[in-house]
Amino acid sequence: MKIAYFGYDLFYPCLEKLAAANDVEVMKVFSFPEDEDDKNVKIRAAAKKYGIEYSEKKVSDDDICALRDLGCNLLVSAGYAYKIPVIRDL
């Protein structure tokens, strides 16, 4: 299963479990810029460890369409700070 992960360090264990699973391909990780309360250190490190593309920019319609076009099956949100766009023609 191909997935995209949206989140930050508070839910880091979710990303770690998904990335380590044999039947899951984490295609991309979306987070957001850090502030004093919300950090991305572990999320960034996990993306690097597993060779997953990482972004701190707000997810766009184009990002969701690109994921769809690459065969993404599931979006997993674990504390993502932004609304994930809904693409009606999916």
N, C-alpha and C positions, 0 to 999 in steps of 0.2 A: 504494500500500500504506500502510495506517495502522499506525503503531508507537508503542510507549511505550519510553522509554529509561531505564535504571537505571544510574547510575554516578557518577563524580567526575572531577576534573581529570586524573588520570594517563592516562585514556583519552579525553580531550577530543577528539582528532582524529576519533574514531569518530562522535561526536555531530555535529561540524561537517560531515562528509561526508554523513551521513544527512539532516541538516536542509537542506543545499544541493541535494540530489538532486531532480530534477523529478518523479519518480514516487513519492516518499515524503512522507508527512505525519507528522511527529513530533507526536503528540497531547499528550504530557505527558512531563516529565522528573522523575524521582525521584532524589534524592541523599540525603545524610545530613548532620547537623551537622558542621562542620569541627572538626578538632583540629590540633595543631601539625604533624602529619605529612601529613594528608589534607586537601586544600583543594578548594573548589568555585567559586573565582573565575571561571574560564573557562567552566565549565558554566553558572553563573548568567548570565554575560554572553551566552553563545550562546542560551540560552532567551529572554532579553530581546530580542536581535537578531532572532530569528526569530518572536517573538510566541508562544512555547510556554509553556504553563502549567508552573510549577516548584514542586516540593515537597521539603522536607527531612524530612518526617515519615515514619515507617516505613510502608511500603505495607501495606494491609489487604486482607482478602477483599472488602470493599465497593469498594475502589479497582479491583481486578481485574475485578469484576463490572460496574462502571461503564464501564471500558474496553471490555469485551466488548460491552456494550449500545450503545456508540457506534461499533462496527464495527472495533475494533482487531484487526489480523491477526497481529501479532508483538510479542513482548516481547524487547528487546535488553538484556542485562546485561553491563556492562563495569566490573567492580570494585565492584558494589553491596555495601554492608556487611550487608544483612539478607537473610534468606530470603524469596523471593518466594512468596506463597501459591499452592498448587495448588487450583484449584476443580474438583471432581470432575464436576460436572454440565455442564461445557462440552462 
